[in-house]
Amino acid sequence: MSDQPGADPVEAVSGVARAVKAAGAATGVSRAGLIGISVGVLAAGAAAGVAIERLTVGRTMRRRARAELDAKAPYGSLRGRPRTVAAADGTELYVELDGLDGTGGTEGTDGTDSTDDGPEPLTVVFCHGYCLNQDSWHFQRAAFRDGVRLVFWDQRSHGRSERSRSFRAGEPASIDQLGGDLRSVIDAVAPTGPLVLVGHSMGGMTVMALADQYPELFRERVAGVALIGTLAGNWDAVTFGLPQVGARLFRRVAPGMIKLLGRQVDLVEATRRLGTDVSAVFYRRFSFGGKDVDPGVIRFAEQMLDATPIDVVAEFYPVFSVHEKTEALAALHGIPALVLTGTKDLLTPPGHGEVMAERLPGAELVLVEDAGHLVMLERPDVVDARLAALFEQAARFRGADEPASGTDEPA
């Protein structure tokens, strides 16, 4: 595979796709997942699990184990070339460019434009979920650094991005605003060439909002879309795995509770630090479908969620009830698409993925057996193989008459 300027983008993507497929389950990568929904709302339900855990593992031992994992775990350590992009309201969004960069007329490694007139490679833009950051794509970043141009960014108020200026000025957060942020990122770091948009949870909603606002971008430049652990609407039908009575009660009390918590930042943050045992069981329940999860990735998941301030949790929670972008999926018609969800996802259940796939004729629907909400960390082998096939198909979609067929990797 050539990484020289002017290299055939289809061949470049095909090469890295073959490498990822060949790695497969033999990579031995760890499995994990992370809830992208509010901290502590269902903590009482997790308390029973904590009590059982305390019978077998002492608090001191757990703290020691966490310290050892913090010292050794490499998850989230991969870094790209940093950029800052201003959103429409001036909020500074933190972006990293990784993978193939400075070829085929895209931005050069020194920040200047390449003068090469060869075909441009795919640019894959990863959009993370609620209460996460770009490091949630750790395994995908590692898998696709060779041969695909990658863009990772932290959504406003998340990760290394600035707190939302418009929210601080009194304007409610919205998924539509996140779609505009994604457009700002694309215009700044990938203004030309074919695009693949990958979104998880709230990040998938962000991609749908972009499609709703800028359908012409999808007609002209988008070569592929991956919607992972997300939904197009009807959020209020999600039961979180609770009985109907419990789900209805949660719907009544959660918005007010989270709003109240968001106003007591210092108190809540101190309580979160003291309530590590409860939150750990809470995370496991709503993040993972399987039981054989690497403790290092579990700890990585805890750190990502714990790093999200409670007022940011409160800032974005209301947006999900009003998210409705089912009709916006029409902008994706004819574009290679992947819809992937874990069968044990309690936050964006597989039925929602099936609804999206029905709206996207030709989309590949993948239901990953026994996987939870953060499927790209829990089952990176499956997710990477499916993405590799999508990238290959996307390159052919924009660079050749016939797209490649999908992969037959088992789920």
C-alpha positions as CSV (number, residue, x, y, z in Angstrom):
1,M,0.0,0.0,0.0
2,S,1.4,3.4,-1.0
3,D,1.1,6.4,1.3
4,Q,2.7,8.8,-1.2
5,P,0.9,11.8,-2.6
6,G,-1.4,10.8,-5.4
7,A,-1.9,7.2,-4.3
8,D,-5.1,5.6,-5.3
9,P,-7.5,6.2,-2.3
10,V,-9.5,3.1,-3.1
11,E,-6.3,0.9,-3.0
12,A,-5.2,2.7,0.2
13,V,-8.4,2.0,2.0
14,S,-8.6,-1.5,0.7
15,G,-5.1,-2.2,2.1
16,V,-5.9,-1.0,5.6
17,A,-9.3,-2.8,5.5
18,R,-7.5,-6.1,4.6
19,A,-5.1,-5.5,7.5
20,V,-7.9,-4.9,10.0
21,K,-9.9,-7.9,8.8
22,A,-6.9,-10.1,9.1
23,A,-6.2,-9.0,12.6
24,G,-9.8,-9.9,13.7
25,A,-10.2,-11.7,17.0
26,A,-6.5,-12.6,17.0
27,T,-5.6,-9.0,18.1
28,G,-6.6,-9.8,21.6
29,V,-8.0,-6.3,22.1
30,S,-9.9,-5.7,25.3
31,R,-13.6,-5.3,25.5
32,A,-15.5,-2.6,27.2
33,G,-18.4,-0.2,27.0
34,L,-19.5,2.9,28.7
35,I,-22.9,4.4,29.4
36,G,-23.4,7.7,27.7
37,I,-26.3,8.7,29.9
38,S,-26.5,10.7,33.1
39,V,-24.4,10.0,36.2
40,G,-26.0,8.5,39.2
41,V,-29.7,8.7,38.2
42,L,-30.2,5.0,38.7
43,A,-27.5,4.6,41.4
44,A,-30.1,3.2,43.9
45,G,-30.7,0.3,41.6
46,A,-27.0,-0.5,41.5
47,A,-26.6,-0.4,45.3
48,A,-27.5,-4.1,45.6
49,G,-24.7,-5.0,43.3
50,V,-22.3,-3.0,45.3
51,A,-23.3,-4.8,48.5
52,I,-22.6,-8.1,46.9
53,E,-19.3,-6.9,45.6
54,R,-18.2,-5.8,49.0
55,L,-18.7,-9.3,50.4
56,T,-15.9,-10.5,48.2
57,V,-13.6,-7.6,47.5
58,G,-12.5,-5.1,50.2
59,R,-12.5,-1.4,49.6
60,T,-8.8,-1.0,50.1
61,M,-8.1,-3.8,47.6
62,R,-10.4,-2.1,45.0
63,R,-8.6,1.2,45.4
64,R,-5.2,-0.4,45.0
65,A,-6.4,-2.2,41.9
66,R,-7.7,1.1,40.4
67,A,-4.3,2.8,41.1
68,E,-2.5,-0.1,39.4
69,L,-4.8,0.1,36.4
70,D,-4.3,3.9,36.2
71,A,-0.6,3.4,36.1
72,K,-0.5,0.7,33.4
73,A,-3.5,1.2,31.1
74,P,-2.7,2.6,27.6
75,Y,-6.3,3.4,26.7
76,G,-6.9,6.9,25.6
77,S,-3.2,7.6,25.2
78,L,-3.1,7.9,21.4
79,R,-2.8,11.5,20.2
80,G,-3.0,13.2,16.8
81,R,-2.1,16.6,15.6
82,P,-4.2,19.2,17.6
83,R,-6.3,21.9,16.1
84,T,-8.9,24.3,17.5
85,V,-12.0,25.1,15.4
86,A,-14.4,27.9,16.2
87,A,-18.1,27.0,16.2
88,A,-20.8,29.4,15.0
89,D,-21.2,30.9,18.5
90,G,-17.4,31.2,19.0
91,T,-17.1,28.0,21.2
92,E,-13.6,26.5,20.6
93,L,-13.8,22.9,19.6
94,Y,-10.8,20.6,20.2
95,V,-9.9,18.6,17.1
96,E,-7.1,16.1,16.4
97,L,-6.0,14.9,12.9
98,D,-4.6,11.4,12.8
99,G,-3.8,8.7,10.3
100,L,-2.9,9.6,6.7
101,D,-2.4,13.3,6.5
102,G,-0.9,15.7,4.0
103,T,-1.6,13.6,0.8
104,G,-3.8,13.9,-2.2
105,G,-4.4,17.7,-1.9
106,T,-5.6,17.6,1.7
107,E,-4.0,19.8,4.4
108,G,-0.3,19.2,4.7
109,T,1.4,18.2,7.9
110,D,2.8,21.7,8.3
111,G,-0.7,23.2,8.2
112,T,-0.4,24.3,4.5
113,D,-2.3,23.0,1.5
114,S,-0.7,20.2,-0.5
115,T,-0.2,21.2,-4.2
116,D,-0.6,17.6,-5.4
117,D,-3.4,17.2,-7.9
118,G,-3.9,13.4,-7.3
119,P,-7.2,11.9,-6.0
120,E,-7.9,12.8,-2.4
121,P,-8.2,10.0,0.3
122,L,-11.2,9.4,2.5
123,T,-11.5,11.6,5.5
124,V,-13.2,9.7,8.3
125,V,-14.7,12.0,11.0
126,F,-15.5,10.3,14.4
127,C,-18.3,11.8,16.6
128,H,-18.4,10.6,20.2
129,G,-21.4,10.2,22.5
130,Y,-22.9,12.0,25.5
131,C,-20.6,12.3,28.5
132,L,-17.7,10.9,26.5
133,N,-14.8,12.4,24.5
134,Q,-12.8,11.5,21.4
135,D,-10.8,9.0,23.3
136,S,-13.8,6.6,23.3
137,W,-12.6,5.8,19.8
138,H,-9.3,4.4,21.1
139,F,-9.4,1.0,19.4
140,Q,-10.7,2.5,16.1
141,R,-7.9,5.1,16.1
142,A,-5.3,2.4,16.6
143,A,-6.8,0.2,13.9
144,F,-7.1,2.8,11.1
145,R,-4.1,5.1,11.6
146,D,-2.4,3.5,8.6
147,G,-4.0,4.4,5.3
148,V,-7.1,6.5,6.2
149,R,-7.2,10.2,7.2
150,L,-8.9,10.4,10.6
151,V,-10.5,13.4,12.3
152,F,-11.5,13.1,16.0
153,W,-13.2,16.0,17.9
154,D,-14.6,16.7,21.3
155,Q,-18.2,17.9,21.2
156,R,-18.9,21.2,22.8
157,S,-18.6,21.2,26.6
158,H,-17.0,17.7,26.4
159,G,-13.4,16.6,26.7
160,R,-10.9,19.3,25.8
161,S,-13.5,21.5,24.0
162,E,-14.6,24.8,25.5
163,R,-17.8,25.0,27.5
164,S,-20.6,26.0,25.3
165,R,-20.7,29.8,25.0
166,S,-24.3,30.0,23.9
167,F,-25.4,27.8,26.8
168,R,-23.6,30.0,29.3
169,A,-25.4,32.9,27.7
170,G,-28.8,31.2,28.4
171,E,-29.5,29.3,25.2
172,P,-30.5,25.7,25.6
173,A,-28.3,23.0,24.1
174,S,-29.6,21.2,21.0
175,I,-28.7,18.4,18.7
176,D,-29.1,20.8,15.8
177,Q,-26.4,23.0,17.3
178,L,-24.1,19.9,17.4
179,G,-24.8,19.3,13.7
180,G,-23.7,22.8,13.0
181,D,-20.5,22.2,15.1
182,L,-19.8,19.1,12.9
183,R,-20.1,21.3,9.8
184,S,-17.6,23.8,11.3
185,V,-15.1,21.0,11.9
186,I,-15.5,19.6,8.4
187,D,-15.1,23.1,6.8
188,A,-12.0,23.8,8.8
189,V,-10.0,20.5,8.6
190,A,-11.6,18.6,5.6
191,P,-13.0,21.2,3.2
192,T,-12.7,19.0,0.2
193,G,-12.7,15.3,-0.7
194,P,-14.9,12.3,0.2
195,L,-16.1,12.0,3.8
196,V,-17.1,9.1,6.0
197,L,-19.0,10.1,9.1
198,V,-19.0,7.8,12.1
199,G,-21.2,8.6,15.1
200,H,-21.9,6.8,18.3
201,S,-24.9,7.6,20.5
202,M,-25.2,11.4,20.6
203,G,-22.6,11.5,17.9
204,G,-24.9,9.6,15.6
205,M,-27.6,12.1,16.4
206,T,-25.1,14.8,15.5
207,V,-24.6,13.2,12.0
208,M,-28.3,13.1,11.5
209,A,-28.7,16.7,12.4
210,L,-26.0,17.5,9.8
211,A,-27.9,15.6,7.2
212,D,-31.1,17.5,8.1
213,Q,-29.4,20.9,7.8
214,Y,-27.0,20.2,4.9
215,P,-28.4,17.4,2.6
216,E,-26.3,18.8,-0.3
217,L,-23.1,17.8,1.6
218,F,-24.3,14.2,1.6
219,R,-25.2,14.3,-2.1
220,E,-21.8,15.8,-3.1
221,R,-19.2,14.6,-0.6
222,V,-20.3,12.0,1.9
223,A,-19.2,8.6,0.9
224,G,-20.3,6.6,3.9
225,V,-22.1,6.8,7.2
226,A,-21.8,4.6,10.3
227,L,-24.5,5.0,13.0
228,I,-23.4,3.1,16.1
229,G,-25.5,2.6,19.2
230,T,-27.8,5.5,18.4
231,L,-31.4,6.3,17.5
232,A,-33.3,8.7,15.1
233,G,-36.0,9.6,17.6
234,N,-38.6,8.2,20.0
235,W,-36.1,8.4,22.9
236,D,-39.0,8.5,25.4
237,A,-39.9,4.9,24.5
238,V,-36.5,3.6,25.9
239,T,-37.1,1.7,29.2
240,F,-33.4,1.3,30.2
241,G,-34.2,-2.4,30.9
242,L,-36.7,-1.4,33.6
243,P,-40.2,-2.7,34.0
244,Q,-42.8,-0.4,32.5
245,V,-43.8,1.1,35.9
246,G,-40.2,1.8,36.7
247,A,-39.5,3.3,33.3
248,R,-42.5,5.7,33.7
249,L,-41.4,6.7,37.1
250,F,-37.9,7.4,35.8
251,R,-39.3,9.6,33.0
252,R,-41.2,11.7,35.5
253,V,-38.4,12.3,38.0
254,A,-35.2,12.2,35.9
255,P,-35.4,15.6,34.1
256,G,-36.0,17.5,37.4
257,M,-33.4,15.5,39.3
258,I,-30.7,16.0,36.7
259,K,-31.5,19.7,36.5
260,L,-31.2,20.0,40.3
261,L,-27.9,18.1,40.3
262,G,-26.6,20.4,37.6
263,R,-27.1,23.4,40.0
264,Q,-25.2,21.7,42.8
265,V,-21.9,21.1,41.0
266,D,-19.5,21.2,44.0
267,L,-21.6,19.0,46.2
268,V,-22.4,16.5,43.4
269,E,-18.7,16.2,42.3
270,A,-17.6,15.6,45.9
271,T,-20.3,12.9,46.2
272,R,-19.3,11.3,43.0
273,R,-15.7,10.9,44.2
274,L,-17.0,9.2,47.4
275,G,-19.5,7.0,45.5
276,T,-17.0,5.2,43.3
277,D,-18.3,1.8,44.2
278,V,-21.9,2.6,43.3
279,S,-20.9,4.3,40.1
280,A,-18.7,1.4,39.0
281,V,-21.7,-1.0,39.2
282,F,-23.9,1.6,37.5
283,Y,-21.4,2.0,34.6
284,R,-21.1,-1.8,34.2
285,R,-24.8,-2.3,34.0
286,F,-25.5,0.3,31.4
287,S,-22.3,0.0,29.4
288,F,-21.5,-3.7,29.0
289,G,-23.5,-6.6,27.7
290,G,-20.8,-9.3,28.4
291,K,-19.0,-10.2,31.6
292,D,-15.5,-10.8,30.2
293,V,-14.4,-7.2,30.1
294,D,-10.8,-6.1,30.7
295,P,-10.6,-4.3,34.0
296,G,-8.3,-1.8,32.5
297,V,-10.9,-0.7,30.0
298,I,-13.6,-0.7,32.7
299,R,-11.4,1.7,34.6
300,F,-10.9,3.8,31.4
301,A,-14.6,4.0,31.0
302,E,-15.1,5.2,34.5
303,Q,-12.5,7.9,34.1
304,M,-14.1,9.2,30.9
305,L,-17.5,9.4,32.5
306,D,-16.3,10.8,35.8
307,A,-14.4,13.5,33.8
308,T,-17.7,14.9,32.6
309,P,-18.9,17.6,35.0
310,I,-22.5,17.1,36.3
311,D,-23.6,20.5,34.9
312,V,-22.6,19.2,31.4
313,V,-24.7,16.1,32.1
314,A,-27.6,18.4,32.9
315,E,-26.9,20.7,30.0
316,F,-27.4,18.0,27.4
317,Y,-29.9,15.6,28.9
318,P,-33.0,17.5,27.8
319,V,-32.0,17.3,24.1
320,F,-32.7,13.6,23.7
321,S,-36.5,13.8,24.3
322,V,-36.8,16.4,21.5
323,H,-34.4,14.6,19.1
324,E,-36.4,13.5,16.0
325,K,-34.4,13.1,12.8
326,T,-36.1,10.1,11.2
327,E,-37.0,12.1,8.1
328,A,-33.5,13.4,7.9
329,L,-32.3,9.8,7.1
330,A,-33.6,10.4,3.5
331,A,-30.4,12.4,2.9
332,L,-28.4,9.2,3.4
333,H,-30.3,7.2,0.7
334,G,-27.9,5.6,-1.8
335,I,-24.9,6.2,0.4
336,P,-23.1,3.2,1.9
337,A,-24.3,3.0,5.5
338,L,-23.7,0.8,8.5
339,V,-26.2,0.6,11.4
340,L,-24.6,-1.2,14.3
341,T,-26.1,-1.9,17.8
342,G,-25.4,-4.3,20.7
343,T,-28.2,-6.7,21.4
344,K,-28.0,-5.8,25.1
345,D,-27.8,-2.1,24.7
346,L,-30.2,-0.6,27.3
347,L,-29.8,3.0,26.2
348,T,-30.3,2.7,22.4
349,P,-31.9,-0.7,22.1
350,P,-31.6,-2.7,18.9
351,G,-35.1,-2.1,17.8
352,H,-34.1,1.5,17.2
353,G,-31.3,0.4,14.9
354,E,-33.7,-1.8,13.0
355,V,-36.0,1.2,12.4
356,M,-33.1,3.3,11.0
357,A,-32.0,0.4,8.8
358,E,-35.5,0.1,7.4
359,R,-35.3,3.8,6.4
360,L,-32.0,3.2,4.7
361,P,-32.4,0.7,1.8
362,G,-29.2,-1.1,1.3
363,A,-27.7,-0.2,4.7
364,E,-25.9,-3.0,6.5
365,L,-27.6,-3.8,9.9
366,V,-25.4,-5.4,12.4
367,L,-26.7,-6.5,15.8
368,V,-23.7,-7.5,17.9
369,E,-24.7,-10.4,20.1
370,D,-24.4,-9.7,23.9
371,A,-22.8,-6.3,23.5
372,G,-23.9,-3.2,25.4
373,H,-24.1,0.5,24.6
374,L,-20.4,1.3,24.1
375,V,-20.0,-1.5,21.6
376,M,-16.9,0.0,19.9
377,L,-15.0,-0.6,23.2
378,E,-16.7,-3.8,24.2
379,R,-16.4,-5.5,20.8
380,P,-13.7,-3.6,18.8
381,D,-12.9,-6.6,16.7
382,V,-16.4,-6.7,15.2
383,V,-16.8,-2.9,15.0
384,D,-13.4,-2.5,13.3
385,A,-14.1,-5.2,10.7
386,R,-17.4,-3.6,9.8
387,L,-15.9,-0.2,9.6
388,A,-13.1,-1.5,7.4
389,A,-15.7,-2.9,5.0
390,L,-17.6,0.4,5.0
391,F,-14.5,2.4,4.3
392,E,-13.6,0.2,1.4
393,Q,-17.1,0.5,0.0
394,A,-17.1,4.3,0.6
395,A,-13.9,4.7,-1.3
396,R,-15.3,2.8,-4.3
397,F,-18.6,4.7,-4.1
398,R,-16.9,8.0,-4.7
399,G,-13.9,6.7,-6.7
400,A,-15.3,3.9,-8.9
401,D,-18.5,2.9,-10.6
402,E,-19.3,0.0,-8.4
403,P,-18.9,-0.1,-4.6
404,A,-17.2,-3.1,-3.0
405,S,-19.3,-5.7,-1.3
406,G,-19.4,-5.9,2.5
407,T,-17.4,-8.1,4.7
408,D,-18.6,-11.5,5.9
409,E,-16.9,-11.2,9.3
410,P,-19.1,-12.9,11.9
411,A,-20.8,-10.8,14.5
